[in-house]
Amino acid sequence: MVYQLILVLKSTLKEAEQKKLLENIKSLLGKAKITEKTWGQKALAYPIKREVSGLFLNWRIDSENIIPNGFEKKLLGNDNILRHLLLRK
């Protein structure tokens, strides 16, 4: 299965915190092959959680398995992720 995941992270995250967060997300996906593209920091159309800009990431996920059921719930529970969009291609 092929998925596309777009993440908007807080722009105030330090590089070490950002790497740790992304590694945690990757560990939830298991052995899936992930192709990452960083779109960079962009201004948001409206403030989200008092943030006016966010770091945009685009991931292509190639996995033999279906993404686990609780994956999106864990993304929603993380305060450092402002928004996410998960699409199945």
C-alpha positions in Angstrom: 0.0 0.0 0.0 1.2 3.5 -0.8 0.3 6.4 1.5 1.1 10.1 1.5 1.5 11.9 4.9 1.7 15.6 5.2 2.8 17.0 8.6 2.8 20.5 9.9 5.1 20.8 12.9 5.5 23.7 15.3 8.2 26.1 13.9 9.5 26.7 17.5 10.8 23.1 17.8 14.5 22.7 18.2 16.3 20.5 15.8 16.9 17.8 18.4 13.2 17.7 19.4 12.2 17.6 15.7 14.4 14.6 15.0 13.2 12.8 18.1 9.6 13.4 17.1 10.1 12.2 13.5 11.9 9.1 14.7 9.0 8.3 17.0 6.6 8.6 14.1 8.8 6.3 11.9 8.9 3.7 14.7 5.1 3.6 14.7 5.2 2.7 11.0 7.5 -0.3 11.4 9.4 -1.5 8.4 7.7 0.8 5.9 9.9 2.6 3.3 9.6 6.3 3.8 10.6 9.0 1.2 10.8 12.4 2.9 10.6 15.8 1.4 10.8 18.9 3.5 8.8 21.8 2.2 10.3 24.2 4.8 8.8 26.7 7.1 5.8 28.5 5.8 3.3 31.0 7.2 -0.1 29.6 8.2 -3.3 31.1 6.9 -4.5 31.4 10.4 -3.0 30.8 13.9 -3.1 27.2 15.1 -2.3 26.7 18.8 -0.9 30.2 18.8 1.6 29.4 16.1 1.7 31.7 13.0 4.1 29.5 11.0 4.8 25.8 10.7 7.4 23.4 9.3 5.8 21.4 6.4 6.9 17.8 5.7 5.7 15.5 2.9 6.3 11.7 3.3 5.6 8.9 0.8 5.1 5.7 2.7 5.5 2.4 0.9 4.3 -0.5 3.2 3.2 -4.0 2.6 0.9 -3.7 5.6 -2.0 -1.4 6.3 -1.1 1.5 8.6 -2.0 0.6 12.2 -5.4 1.8 13.5 -4.0 4.0 16.3 -1.5 5.8 14.1 -3.6 8.9 13.4 -4.8 9.0 17.0 -1.2 9.2 18.2 -0.5 12.0 15.7 -3.5 13.9 17.1 -2.3 13.4 20.6 1.1 15.0 20.0 1.1 18.8 20.8 4.1 19.4 18.5 2.1 18.4 15.4 -0.2 21.2 14.4 -1.9 19.4 11.5 -1.6 16.2 9.5 -3.2 14.7 6.4 -2.9 11.0 5.6 -4.0 9.8 2.2 -4.0 6.3 0.7 -3.0 6.3 -3.0 
